[in-house]
Amino acid sequence: MLGLCVVVAACTHESFMTPAPVGVAAQQQRAEQKPERRNAKKPQRATRYDAAKFEARLRRIEARRVQFQRQYAGARTKGQRRAVRERARRYVLTTIIDDIFPQWMGTPWGMARNSTSTRPHLSGMTVGCSYFVTSVLQNAGLRLDNRYRFAQAPALHIQRSLAPVRADLQRYFSIPAPRLRAKIASHGDGLYIVGLVNHIAFVVVRAGRVRLVHSGYVPDSNVIDEPLVGAQVIDISKRAGYFVTPLFHDDWLIDHWLRAKPVRFRKLGTGA
């Protein structure tokens, strides 16, 4: 099974970015998705971005992280530590989904040397799919031991590093987008990462709604928040399959955030 990681990579080679499938199979797939598309909200676009306000927000996030860290260090019982973790977990997830994601909307996607932006809408900068993932996590206060190793790695290595428990890696092969949506939603509300063919994205699950947040090369080559069902990058990856991992669902990653401990990059199937 480990050998499959070569087909699920972060966006690194433009030659793998093929158009969505066409023909009878694709027409049937689109027909299956029509009800979902009618009921889904349109992709979310850029809100008005204020760089100074965003930087101030990041400072508040770090100050709040330090506050949680002190509470955690001062907790005397397992129950108290568990309570701090739960408050911190809710804070991180809400911050990423409601505060950080909207500011990145509309930031141009790219693959050149300038595609490593750490902030939204920087002049002359774009952001690749995996650089977007790492930037958002760092904006939220999570430390990575080497951001460039993370962002330049196949998606499965990124996922393994952020969710190292083997049971957290879910593999779904050749299923239509509505079934994928149901599979992910069955794991509960929260934040996930999905590894696709030559792409990586966040998945947000809230009250049964499943949305894809990513720096996408289709349809408009920018950071977008769109329904998972109907997303072209999902359709493109159907034949090869999807790899899904949760973020901050267990104590391991939130403990790294609380302690400002860098997450070590590790390759899938190795101790490296």
Summary of the structure (lengths in Angstrom):
residues: 272
radius of gyration: 18.2
end to end distance: 18.4
largest distance: 62.6
contacts: 869
relative contact order: 0.19
helix: 46%
strand: 16%
